[in-house]
């Protein structure tokens, strides 16, 4: 998850402090449409899994908690 947080800080140089796990990253414009595919690529690289955008929704990318649960979990909730 540290790589995700670092990426968000790199894309938002004015962002200070820590990100709350339930902060809405889309609403706060910390992930925008221009960088979304790069963000998907980062998540795929970290997880080692391909993200199927046909079965994902924007809500899957809204918060750090949801990203962890949906894509970076080792409990079996990440897509196969």
Phi, psi and omega in degrees: 000334179301322179296323179295314180296319178299316180300315180298318178294322178297320181283344182229074186301337179277354182286126180241155177081191183266159176265131175290141181299339180252011178292135180282102184291330180285310180300321180281358179061033176277337171235118180248174184297330180292328184256000188299316180294325175296322178295318177301315179300319177299312180298320178296320179296316180292315186277337184075012182239150173279136177265121179272107182289348175288331182253001179257154174238166179300330179296337178292344184246006187289318185230160176298322178300314182291321177299315179299312182297316187278321189242338187242009181282143175260005183274005177099003179272346177288147181297146180278000000 
